[in-house]
């Protein structure tokens, strides 16, 4: 499972807010909702967030193994 828990800590430590992400940087409210609910995001969005927050991918997302991960084929 991909968790966006690190994103919230990174956001809190930055000068940005969810408001500035949506209004100044044009990140959609749907994307903010996906971050809140740990839903899939595309890599372009992750790239944009890293650029805006001037951080690394691990400052936004982390992998947590779970039983509900897709099985190996």
N, CA, C and O atoms as a MOPAC input file, in Angstrom:
PM7 MOZYME 1SCF
protein

 N      0.84300 1    -1.17300 1     0.00000 1
 C      0.00000 1     0.00000 1     0.00000 1
 C      0.89200 1     1.24100 1     0.00000 1
 O      1.91400 1     1.29300 1     0.68400 1
 N      0.48800 1     2.21400 1    -0.76400 1
 C      1.18800 1     3.49600 1    -0.76900 1
 C      0.48400 1     4.42400 1     0.21100 1
 O     -0.72800 1     4.62600 1     0.13300 1
 N      1.25200 1     4.97800 1     1.12300 1
 C      0.71600 1     5.92300 1     2.10600 1
 C      1.26400 1     7.31700 1     1.80600 1
 O      2.45100 1     7.48600 1     1.52500 1
 N      0.39200 1     8.29200 1     1.86900 1
 C      0.79700 1     9.68300 1     1.67200 1
 C      0.94100 1    10.42500 1     3.00200 1
 O      0.90900 1    11.65500 1     3.04100 1
 N      1.09700 1     9.68200 1     4.06800 1
 C      1.30500 1    10.28200 1     5.38500 1
 C      2.49300 1    11.25500 1     5.38400 1
 O      2.39000 1    12.33100 1     5.97200 1
 N      3.62300 1    10.90400 1     4.73600 1
 C      4.74200 1    11.85500 1     4.72800 1
 C      4.39700 1    13.19100 1     4.06000 1
 O      4.95800 1    14.22700 1     4.41700 1
 N      3.48000 1    13.16800 1     3.09800 1
 C      3.08200 1    14.40600 1     2.42300 1
 C      2.57300 1    15.43300 1     3.42000 1
 O      2.92200 1    16.61100 1     3.34000 1
 N      1.75100 1    14.98700 1     4.35600 1
 C      1.12200 1    15.92900 1     5.29500 1
 C      2.15300 1    16.57300 1     6.21800 1
 O      2.03600 1    17.75300 1     6.54700 1
 N      3.15200 1    15.81700 1     6.63300 1
 C      4.23200 1    16.39200 1     7.45200 1
 C      5.06400 1    17.36000 1     6.62100 1
 O      5.43600 1    18.43100 1     7.10100 1
 N      5.36000 1    16.98600 1     5.37000 1
 C      6.12700 1    17.85400 1     4.48200 1
 C      5.36500 1    19.14600 1     4.21000 1
 O      5.94500 1    20.23200 1     4.22700 1
 N      4.06700 1    19.02400 1     3.96200 1
 C      3.23900 1    20.20500 1     3.71400 1
 C      3.22500 1    21.12200 1     4.93300 1
 O      3.34000 1    22.34000 1     4.80300 1
 N      3.08400 1    20.53800 1     6.10200 1
 C      3.03900 1    21.32600 1     7.34100 1
 C      4.33600 1    22.09900 1     7.55500 1
 O      4.31800 1    23.22000 1     8.06300 1
 N      5.45400 1    21.50500 1     7.16900 1
 C      6.75900 1    22.14600 1     7.35700 1
 C      7.13000 1    23.09400 1     6.22200 1
 O      8.20600 1    23.69300 1     6.23800 1
 N      6.25100 1    23.23100 1     5.24300 1
 C      6.52400 1    24.11800 1     4.11000 1
 C      5.74100 1    25.42000 1     4.27400 1
 O      4.99200 1    25.60000 1     5.23400 1
 N      5.93200 1    26.30700 1     3.32600 1
 C      5.16600 1    27.55700 1     3.33300 1
 C      3.83900 1    27.40700 1     2.58300 1
 O      3.06700 1    28.36000 1     2.48000 1
 N      3.58300 1    26.21300 1     2.06500 1
 C      2.36000 1    25.94900 1     1.30800 1
 C      1.26200 1    25.39700 1     2.20600 1
 O      1.52000 1    24.90300 1     3.30300 1
 N      0.02800 1    25.49300 1     1.71100 1
 C     -1.14200 1    24.90100 1     2.36900 1
 C     -1.96400 1    24.21000 1     1.29000 1
 O     -1.66900 1    24.35300 1     0.10400 1
 N     -2.97600 1    23.47300 1     1.67700 1
 C     -3.85100 1    22.88300 1     0.66100 1
 C     -4.50600 1    23.99200 1    -0.15900 1
 O     -4.76700 1    23.81500 1    -1.34900 1
 N     -4.77000 1    25.12700 1     0.47100 1
 C     -5.36100 1    26.25900 1    -0.24800 1
 C     -4.41600 1    26.77000 1    -1.33300 1
 O     -4.84000 1    26.97900 1    -2.47000 1
 N     -3.14800 1    26.97200 1    -1.00000 1
 C     -2.21200 1    27.47000 1    -2.01100 1
 C     -1.93300 1    26.40900 1    -3.07700 1
 O     -1.69900 1    26.74600 1    -4.23800 1
 N     -1.95500 1    25.14800 1    -2.69700 1
 C     -1.77300 1    24.10300 1    -3.70500 1
 C     -2.87600 1    24.16100 1    -4.74700 1
 O     -2.61700 1    24.00000 1    -5.94000 1
 N     -4.10400 1    24.38900 1    -4.30300 1
 C     -5.21900 1    24.42200 1    -5.25800 1
 C     -5.31400 1    25.74300 1    -6.00200 1
 O     -5.60400 1    25.74600 1    -7.19800 1
 N     -5.08200 1    26.85200 1    -5.34000 1
 C     -5.28200 1    28.14700 1    -5.99600 1
 C     -4.05500 1    28.63300 1    -6.76300 1
 O     -4.18400 1    29.09000 1    -7.89800 1
 N     -2.89400 1    28.54500 1    -6.17700 1
 C     -1.67900 1    29.06100 1    -6.81200 1
 C     -1.04100 1    28.04900 1    -7.75800 1
 O     -0.52400 1    28.41700 1    -8.81300 1
 N     -1.08000 1    26.76200 1    -7.37400 1
 C     -0.36700 1    25.73000 1    -8.13800 1
 C     -1.29400 1    24.83700 1    -8.95700 1
 O     -0.82900 1    23.94300 1    -9.66400 1
 N     -2.59500 1    25.07300 1    -8.86700 1
 C     -3.59400 1    24.36700 1    -9.67600 1
 C     -3.62600 1    22.85400 1    -9.44500 1
 O     -3.88900 1    22.08100 1   -10.36700 1
 N     -3.35700 1    22.44500 1    -8.21300 1
 C     -3.56500 1    21.05000 1    -7.82400 1
 C     -5.05700 1    20.92600 1    -7.50800 1
 O     -5.59600 1    21.71600 1    -6.73400 1
 N     -5.71100 1    19.95200 1    -8.09700 1
 C     -7.16800 1    19.86300 1    -7.94900 1
 C     -7.57500 1    19.42000 1    -6.54700 1
 O     -6.81200 1    18.77800 1    -5.82500 1
 N     -8.79600 1    19.78300 1    -6.19200 1
 C     -9.35900 1    19.31900 1    -4.92100 1
 C     -9.47000 1    17.80000 1    -4.91500 1
 O     -9.33900 1    17.17200 1    -3.86500 1
 N     -9.71000 1    17.20900 1    -6.07600 1
 C     -9.78500 1    15.74200 1    -6.17600 1
 C     -8.43700 1    15.11100 1    -5.81700 1
 O     -8.39300 1    14.05800 1    -5.17900 1
 N     -7.34300 1    15.75300 1    -6.22500 1
 C     -6.01100 1    15.24600 1    -5.88300 1
 C     -5.76900 1    15.34900 1    -4.38000 1
 O     -5.23700 1    14.41900 1    -3.77200 1
 N     -6.14800 1    16.44800 1    -3.79000 1
 C     -6.00500 1    16.60800 1    -2.33300 1
 C     -6.81000 1    15.51700 1    -1.62500 1
 O     -6.35000 1    14.94700 1    -0.63600 1
 N     -7.99700 1    15.23000 1    -2.12600 1
 C     -8.83400 1    14.17500 1    -1.54800 1
 C     -8.16500 1    12.80800 1    -1.69700 1
 O     -8.21600 1    11.99400 1    -0.77500 1
 N     -7.53800 1    12.54900 1    -2.84800 1
 C     -6.82000 1    11.28600 1    -3.04400 1
 C     -5.66400 1    11.16000 1    -2.05800 1
 O     -5.40600 1    10.07700 1    -1.53400 1
 N     -4.97200 1    12.25900 1    -1.80700 1
 C     -3.88600 1    12.24100 1    -0.82200 1
 C     -4.42600 1    11.92400 1     0.57300 1
 O     -3.81100 1    11.16900 1     1.32600 1
 N     -5.56600 1    12.49800 1     0.90600 1
 C     -6.17100 1    12.24100 1     2.22200 1
 C     -6.56900 1    10.77800 1     2.39100 1
 O     -6.47100 1    10.21800 1     3.48300 1
 N     -7.02200 1    10.16400 1     1.29000 1
 C     -7.57400 1     8.80200 1     1.34800 1
 C     -6.59900 1     7.74000 1     0.84900 1
 O     -6.98400 1     6.58500 1     0.66600 1
 N     -5.33100 1     8.12100 1     0.62600 1
 C     -4.30800 1     7.18700 1     0.12600 1
 C     -4.74300 1     6.48500 1    -1.15400 1
 O     -4.50900 1     5.28800 1    -1.31800 1
 N     -5.37000 1     7.21800 1    -2.05200 1
 C     -5.79400 1     6.68100 1    -3.34600 1
 C     -4.67000 1     6.87000 1    -4.35800 1
 O     -3.79800 1     7.71500 1    -4.15400 1
 N     -4.67300 1     6.09900 1    -5.44600 1
 C     -3.59300 1     6.19800 1    -6.43900 1
 C     -3.48600 1     7.58700 1    -7.08300 1
 O     -4.48800 1     8.23400 1    -7.38800 1
 N     -2.23900 1     8.01500 1    -7.27500 1
 C     -1.92500 1     9.25300 1    -7.99100 1
 C     -0.97000 1     8.90400 1    -9.12500 1
 O     -0.22200 1     7.93100 1    -9.02700 1
 N     -0.98900 1     9.67700 1   -10.18400 1
 C     -0.04300 1     9.40200 1   -11.25900 1
 C      1.30600 1    10.05900 1   -10.95300 1
 O      1.40800 1    10.94400 1   -10.10300 1
 N      2.31500 1     9.61100 1   -11.65600 1
 C      3.67100 1    10.10700 1   -11.37500 1
 C      3.85000 1    11.56800 1   -11.75000 1
 O      4.69700 1    12.25100 1   -11.17400 1
 N      3.06800 1    12.06000 1   -12.70400 1
 C      3.14700 1    13.48300 1   -13.05100 1
 C      2.72100 1    14.33400 1   -11.86500 1
 O      3.34100 1    15.35800 1   -11.58000 1
 N      1.67200 1    13.92000 1   -11.17500 1
 C      1.19900 1    14.64400 1    -9.99400 1
 C      2.24200 1    14.58200 1    -8.88600 1
 O      2.51300 1    15.59000 1    -8.23200 1
 N      2.82700 1    13.41200 1    -8.66900 1
 C      3.86700 1    13.27600 1    -7.65000 1
 C      5.06400 1    14.17200 1    -7.99800 1
 O      5.64900 1    14.80300 1    -7.11800 1
 N      5.41700 1    14.22100 1    -9.27300 1
 C      6.50300 1    15.09500 1    -9.72100 1
 C      6.17300 1    16.56100 1    -9.42800 1
 O      7.01700 1    17.30700 1    -8.93100 1
 N      4.94400 1    16.96500 1    -9.73700 1
 C      4.51800 1    18.35100 1    -9.47300 1
 C      4.60700 1    18.68000 1    -7.98800 1
 O      5.07900 1    19.75400 1    -7.61500 1
 N      4.15700 1    17.76200 1    -7.14500 1
 C      4.19400 1    18.00400 1    -5.69500 1
 C      5.63700 1    18.12400 1    -5.19800 1
 O      5.94100 1    18.97200 1    -4.35900 1
 N      6.52700 1    17.26700 1    -5.72300 1
 C      7.94300 1    17.36100 1    -5.33900 1
 C      8.53000 1    18.69700 1    -5.76300 1
 O      9.28800 1    19.31300 1    -5.01300 1
 N      8.18200 1    19.14500 1    -6.96100 1
 C      8.68200 1    20.43200 1    -7.45100 1
 C      8.15100 1    21.57800 1    -6.60000 1
 O      8.91400 1    22.45600 1    -6.19800 1
 N      6.86600 1    21.57600 1    -6.32700 1
 C      6.24400 1    22.65500 1    -5.54900 1
 C      6.80700 1    22.70500 1    -4.14100 1
 O      7.14200 1    23.77600 1    -3.63400 1
 N      6.91200 1    21.53700 1    -3.50700 1
 C      7.36400 1    21.48100 1    -2.11100 1
 C      8.88600 1    21.38600 1    -1.99300 1
 O      9.42600 1    21.38900 1    -0.88600 1
 N      9.56900 1    21.30200 1    -3.12000 1
 C     11.02500 1    21.20000 1    -3.15200 1
 C     11.51300 1    20.07700 1    -2.24500 1
 O     12.30800 1    20.27900 1    -1.32600 1
 N     10.99500 1    18.87300 1    -2.54800 1
 C     11.31600 1    17.72000 1    -1.70800 1
 C     11.54200 1    16.48300 1    -2.57000 1
 O     11.42500 1    16.53400 1    -3.79400 1
 N     11.86300 1    15.39000 1    -1.92300 1
 C     12.06700 1    14.10800 1    -2.57500 1
 C     10.76800 1    13.30700 1    -2.51700 1
 O      9.88300 1    13.61000 1    -1.71800 1
 N     10.65900 1    12.29500 1    -3.35900 1
 C      9.44900 1    11.47200 1    -3.40900 1
 C      9.15200 1    10.83200 1    -2.04300 1
 O      7.98900 1    10.70000 1    -1.66300 1
 N     10.18300 1    10.44400 1    -1.31900 1
 C      9.96200 1     9.81900 1    -0.01000 1
 C      9.43700 1    10.81600 1     1.03200 1
 O      9.00900 1    10.41800 1     2.11600 1
 N      9.47200 1    12.09400 1     0.70200 1
 C      8.87200 1    13.10100 1     1.57100 1
 C      7.37800 1    13.25500 1     1.30100 1
 O      6.68700 1    14.01200 1     1.98300 1
 N      6.89100 1    12.52800 1     0.29800 1
 C      5.47600 1    12.58700 1    -0.07600 1
 C      4.78300 1    11.23800 1     0.09600 1
 O      3.64000 1    11.17100 1     0.54900 1
 N      5.48600 1    10.16600 1    -0.26900 1
 C      4.85400 1     8.84600 1    -0.26000 1
 C      5.79200 1     7.80700 1     0.32600 1
 O      7.01400 1     7.94800 1     0.29200 1
 N      5.17800 1     6.74900 1     0.87000 1
 C      5.96200 1     5.62000 1     1.35100 1
 C      5.19200 1     4.33900 1     1.08400 1
 O      3.96100 1     4.32400 1     1.08500 1
 N      5.93800 1     3.26500 1     0.85600 1
 C      5.33300 1     1.96000 1     0.64100 1
 C      5.24000 1     1.22500 1     1.96800 1
 O      6.21600 1     1.13100 1     2.71200 1
 N      4.06000 1     0.71000 1     2.25100 1
 C      3.83900 1    -0.10100 1     3.44800 1
 C      3.28500 1    -1.44800 1     2.98300 1
 O      2.17600 1    -1.49700 1     2.45000 1
 N      4.03000 1    -2.54400 1     3.17100 1
 C      3.51700 1    -3.85300 1     2.75200 1
 C      2.20300 1    -4.17300 1     3.44800 1
 O      2.01800 1    -3.86000 1     4.62400 1
 N      1.29000 1    -4.80100 1     2.70800 1
 C      0.02500 1    -5.20900 1     3.30800 1
 C     -0.47600 1    -6.47600 1     2.63700 1
 O     -0.03900 1    -6.81900 1     1.53900 1
 N     -1.38000 1    -7.15800 1     3.28800 1
 C     -1.95800 1    -8.39300 1     2.75600 1
 C     -2.82600 1    -8.13900 1     1.53800 1
 O     -3.09400 1    -9.05900 1     0.76600 1
 N     -3.26900 1    -6.89700 1     1.35700 1
 C     -4.15100 1    -6.59500 1     0.22900 1
 C     -3.37700 1    -6.16300 1    -1.02700 1
 O     -3.98400 1    -5.81600 1    -2.04000 1
 N     -2.03200 1    -6.18500 1    -0.95900 1
 C     -1.23800 1    -5.89300 1    -2.14800 1
 C     -1.55000 1    -6.91400 1    -3.22300 1
 O     -1.97900 1    -8.02800 1    -2.92200 1
 N     -1.33700 1    -6.53900 1    -4.47300 1
 C     -1.55000 1    -7.47700 1    -5.56700 1
 C     -0.58600 1    -8.64600 1    -5.42900 1
 O      0.57500 1    -8.47100 1    -5.05700 1
 N     -1.08100 1    -9.83400 1    -5.73300 1
 C     -0.22700 1   -11.02400 1    -5.63300 1
 C      0.73800 1   -11.06300 1    -6.81600 1
 O      0.47900 1   -10.48300 1    -7.87100 1
 N      1.83600 1   -11.74700 1    -6.61900 1
 C      2.82500 1   -11.90900 1    -7.68200 1
 C      2.26200 1   -12.85200 1    -8.73500 1
 O      1.60500 1   -13.84000 1    -8.41000 1
 N      2.52200 1   -12.54400 1    -9.97800 1
 C      2.02000 1   -13.38400 1   -11.07400 1
 C      3.08500 1   -14.30700 1   -11.56100 1
 O      2.84900 1   -15.09100 1   -12.48100 1

